Amino acid sequence: MDVELRHLRAFAAVARQRSFTRAAEQLLITQPALTRTVQQLEAALQVRLLDRTSRRFELTEAGQEFLIRAERVLAEMDEALAAVRGQVTVRLGFSWLLPDPWAQHAVSMFEQATGNTVSLVRCDDPLSCLRQHTIDVALVRGDIAPSPIRVVHLFDEKRVAVCSEHSELADREQLAWSDVPKWPLVVNTLSGTTGPWTWAPGEGPARIIETANFDEWLESVAADRGIGVVPDVARRRHIHSAVRFVPLVGAPPVPVSLVFVPHVQEALMRKFVEAAVAAISA
C-alpha cells in the first residue's frame, strides 16, 4: 500500500492532539476510521509509530522521528496549495435567507484564513444541488434524513409565526405553539422547515396549503391563504410589507447545519467548517 497524505495528516493530528478522540474531531472523521488510517500507515512502513495502552499512548522513537519528517512534508504541501488558493471558489448553496450575522462572519473568516473565495448560490433544493455537484457545501435548515453526506450541526434558530396583515392574528402579541394547528398552514414542500411532518400523526393542522418554493410560500401567506412558520431571521429581514410576524411560545427550534459530501475537497471543507464554527461565537 502506498503512503498517502491522508495517512500523514491522520498520524500528525493524533501525535499533536495526544488523543484519537480529539484528532478525529479535528479531522471530521470517526475515531474508528482514524484508528484504521494510522494502522494502515504503520503497516505500510512496517514500523510501530505509537505504543498504545488501554488509557494512553506514546510515540515510539521511530514515531518521533517520522513526525518531524511528516510535518515537514505537510507544511511544504500546504505552501504549494496556498500558491493556488486564490483560484479556488467554494460554492455555498442555500434555499433562502442566510442566518445573519453568522453568514457574513463565516465567509469573511474563511476567505481571510485561506485566500479562497466563497460564491453564494441560491437554490430551491440545496441537498439535490449538492448531490449533483453544482455546489460544494449547503446550508440546510431542519432535520436531515440519514445518508452518506456529512452533516455538521451549527446552531438552532427560533421559530416565528407569519400571517397576512389582514389576518386576525396580525395584532396578536404572541401565539402558543399548541394553537398553530388550529389555523390553515402554508407549507413550502421543497425547503420549508415547518409542515405536517413537524407534528406527530394526527396532531398537525387540519388544512395544508402546499407551495413549491419560498417565493410562492411568502405570497400565499401575504394573500391570507393561511399562516406560515419560519425561523426568526425572516422577521429581522423585513421580507414582505404585507405580512406580520407573531412570536411563538413553546415552539421547537429549527436546527441549522452545514452539509457536504465526504472525501471531496476534504482539506477545503475542513477549513470551511472551522470558519463556520468559529463564526458562531464571533
Disulfide bonds with the S-S distance in Angstrom:
none
